[in-house]
Every structure is written in structure tokens, then in C-alpha cells.
Amino acid sequence: MLRSILVALDGSASSVEAGQLALELGKRHRGHVEGLGIVNSAWIQRPEPVPIGGMAYKKALDLTLLKTASDRVNAVLWTFGERAKDADFAAFETKRVDGDPRIQIEFEATAHDLVVLGRNSMFDVDGELYEMPLCIDRIIRGEPRPVLLVPPGGKPDDDLAAPVLIAFDGSPAASRTLHIFALLGLAVEQEVHVLTVDNRSEDAAAAAAARACALLRRHGTKQAHGIGLGDLQAGTPAEAILGTAKTLGAGMIAMGAYGHRGIREIFGSCTRDVLANSSKPLFLYH
């Protein structure tokens, strides 16, 4: 069951949404939520080439940026705490750390079941990759805990009340994602649809989806429905996932990530396409 959630907060719009979603999940599952405010002062003050005589200006600029980042994190942690109190949610704590976000999150995540991140947070760390911060990509790759990636502009209450779509291709990564999603209790009290695309036939896809649904039912999911598509019906895997999610009105998509036969190889560019185009939270595991 879901007992503890870590949410990374840096003041970006999507990290604020991530904080709201983490608190709502904590309330629903009676779990603990830790808001982790991250300031990366080493990155802000990193060495850079400057014109002759420009070092004093750069130092002053670095200090200004550091104070801005520090103030922003302090503000978002305060807001996070106030929202928790307003919702009568007492099982939360906040912590501020200074360092590389990926390392800090990995260190803190040991004590938690789930990591929640804003999809467009931490832009200033490692650069940008397909409109997603490279730092986020590296966290998803390296983090042993499942990651819930939250886009900006969402509505946590509505998203969590809506159906869930699980993309299942039968690979080890997809199977692990399905299993951890069920073990955390995220499929209980939810309407869940399992989508499988199989290039052999629609029947083979439907059979694989049905087996996945059987697991969910054994873990307490009362509404588990399989959707099987053949290649001709599906279009690209990303189109199948995004199109099905839109048709169902899904509030969350769960899919395997970066496994040895997972989404990257089976679905090709699917991971990037779904990450870039989904307006709903993505549950990722590898």
C-alpha cells in the first residue's frame, strides 16, 4: 500500500501542481507526504567564461540568482504547508536541501514509496531534452522508486477521480509497472483500463490485457477493463495511448520506462511522444 510520498518542489508551475497532487494522494491513501525544497547553489555558482573584468559582476549576479532561488523554494514550501493545513492534512513535513536535485531525490526517496515530480521542473539543472528537463529524464532512468510525473495546468481532484489507463505491452518493464501500481493500491477504487497493442492480432492483444486485468482484480480493483488493439487499429503506440486516454477521459497514464525490453524498445519513440504530449500525470517505473 502507499504509505509515504516524496514530492520535489522548486517553485516551478508544474512542481506546485505536483505538490497539490501529492497531498491529495496522501489524503486518499492515509499516507505521509514530504515536500522537498531543492536549491542547487553549486549549479547557480558554477564556473563560466566571463569577459576580462567581468568576474565581480558574475559573482554579484550569482548571489542574486541564489537568493532568488532560495526565496522561491522557501515560498513554495510555506505554500505547500499552508495547503496541507487548509485541507486538515497533518501527515506532512517539509525539508529544504542544497545540492544536485537528482542526488538529493535519490537519497531522500529511500524512505518513500513514490516520488512525485513536476514535468517541467528543474529546468536550470542539466538543460532541456525534448521540452523536458534533462534532470527529470535522468531521475526517471535512475530512480528505483516509481515516479509520478505531473504536467502544469492540471486539476488534481479531477485527475484522481477519473479513469486510469495502463499501457501494457507484456514486457518486463510494463509488467513491473502494472505490479507496483497494484501493490501501492493506486488501482483500488479506480476505474482502470489496460491497453495492449500486439502486432500479431487483436485477439492476442486482448488476451494479454485480460491477464493484466486479472492481477488488478486480485489486488482489489473492481473495475478493470482490457483493451486489445492490433497494429492496423492502433496507429503508432503513442497515438494509441494518447488517443485511448482522451477517449476514456483518463486522469492518469501508467507505463513502463527505459527497461531492457520496455517502452523505449517496444514502443520506439513512444516514451518521448507521450511525455511531451500528455496533459495528464504519468506513472513511470522501470
NORCORQUI-V252667 format. One record per run of one state. SS is the DSSP state (2 for helix, 1 for strand, 0 for the rest). FROM is the first residue (numbers start at 1). LEN is the number of residues. If there is no record, write none. Layout:
ss->SS from->FROM len->LEN
ss->SS from->FROM len->LEN
This chain:
ss->0 from->1 len->3
ss->1 from->4 len->6
ss->0 from->10 len->3
ss->2 from->13 len->17
ss->0 from->30 len->2
ss->1 from->32 len->8
ss->0 from->40 len->1
ss->2 from->41 len->4
ss->0 from->45 len->10
ss->2 from->55 len->32
ss->0 from->87 len->5
ss->1 from->92 len->7
ss->0 from->99 len->2
ss->2 from->101 len->9
ss->0 from->110 len->4
ss->1 from->114 len->5
ss->0 from->119 len->4
ss->2 from->123 len->4
ss->0 from->127 len->1
ss->1 from->128 len->2
ss->0 from->130 len->2
ss->1 from->132 len->2
ss->2 from->134 len->9
ss->0 from->143 len->3
ss->1 from->146 len->5
ss->0 from->151 len->5
ss->2 from->156 len->6
ss->0 from->162 len->2
ss->1 from->164 len->4
ss->0 from->168 len->4
ss->2 from->172 len->12
ss->0 from->184 len->7
ss->1 from->191 len->8
ss->0 from->199 len->3
ss->2 from->202 len->17
ss->0 from->219 len->4
ss->1 from->223 len->8
ss->2 from->231 len->4
ss->0 from->235 len->2
ss->2 from->237 len->12
ss->0 from->249 len->3
ss->1 from->252 len->5
ss->0 from->257 len->6
ss->2 from->263 len->4
ss->0 from->267 len->3
ss->2 from->270 len->8
ss->0 from->278 len->3
ss->1 from->281 len->5
ss->0 from->286 len->1
